[in-house]
Amino acid sequence: MSNVFYRSSKPYPVAVRGEGVFLYDDAGRRYLDGSSGALVANIGHGRAEVGERMAAQAARLPFVHGSQFSSDVLEEYAGRLARFVGLPTFRFWAVSGGSEATESAVKLARQYHVERGEPGRFKVITRVPSYHGASLGSLAASGMGARRELYTPLMRPEAWPKLPKPDPARNGAEDAEGLRALLEREGPETVAAFMAEPVVGASDAALAPAPGYYERVRDICDEAGIIFIADEVMSGMGRCGSPLALSRWSGVTPDIAVLGKGLAAGYAPLAGLLAAPQVYETVMGGSGAFMHGFTYAGHPVSVAAGLSVLDIVEREDLTGAAKERGAQLLAGLQALQARFPQMMQVRGTGLLLGVVLGDLATGQAFETPGIASRIGAAALKRGLITYPGSGAEPNGRGDHLLLGPPLSITAAEVDELLALLAGALEDVL
Ligand code: PLP
């Protein structure tokens, strides 16, 4: 008997080793990691240099508490990261995971307005669908019925007004006007922030708005005096072919950028936010302290992993690689659409790609969730890891598959991924 509390009753293979884009289980089976776990393992598995850097850090300085010390490794990383994502004057607040990071961003936006003398601003507008995390605050921010339902009695929905998802077929700037209308309905003086994933990940298979959308969002946020939070936990750190997805879509600068997943690429728990100077200075020049903190925030071993990952991302130009291999994978998926018309939409950018699965009879997203997880299970049987999802539509329908292998994947491995996926689609459709 195992003492592990599994996430579901399905049987799990037991992983023992990872190398490049492959994972191996205790029965010696090999799996091509077509989704980098949950879009995490950006540099691939088993890079000894990251482990060595972490071990050296643990031996030299394993821990300091953020209320007492900064650390040399955190000082170096904050500067390198801010320059890498093109926000060189922003301040880095480190935490352990994406949910902690989005919740930190929400709390920072709230405190910013209180410090400015506007305590009436507390609402945070987010989109449906969206996924910002599993903790109660980040889940309340998320527009994902299936993951929220059980916990809504613990939330305060009126604090989290929801904006419908962008429609890439519309004019981007006009599409973004929905935010202005919602702000007017809510009363802009009650709203602290607007938070959105520049390219939607887990909840809606790599959905991005049309050009012009974020430029208009930026203007509307400025006019209403609200903080624009870009949740780049999944889309950032090169995955979309640029350091931040927002910069590939627009020249827009957020007030707070939230990062996670690819930061330490799964080698250690590391996430965080980058705050614009005016946000940081308003808090530091007001009460003088961010009223928030986690024991493991800025953990030196995690930050050492982040530094080593950033070295690899820059040295191997994995951002450029994401663009190139992403174009290859996208073209391969589009070619598969001719064989499997249930692949209603194939979309995304860089190596954040999604397939929306549809019902041929109705031309709509599948009514009953389940087809994506059946394809995911068939793929796993063939040795391919994917990231199936459902529930993008408000009524819970809308099955999709998210694909996002490590940015270090080779051209031949992309071909292998496509062949394995074709087999799984053949098995199920
Ligand atoms: N934000 C986005 C955009 C995500 O995709 C996720 C996770 O999928 C999160 C936040 C939550 O991150 P974590 O699972 O590390 O808490």
Residues whose N, C-alpha, C, O or C-beta is under 5 A from the ligand:
A	BS01	PLP	G97 G98 S99 E100 Y131 H132 G133 E197 G201 A202 D231 V233 M234 G260
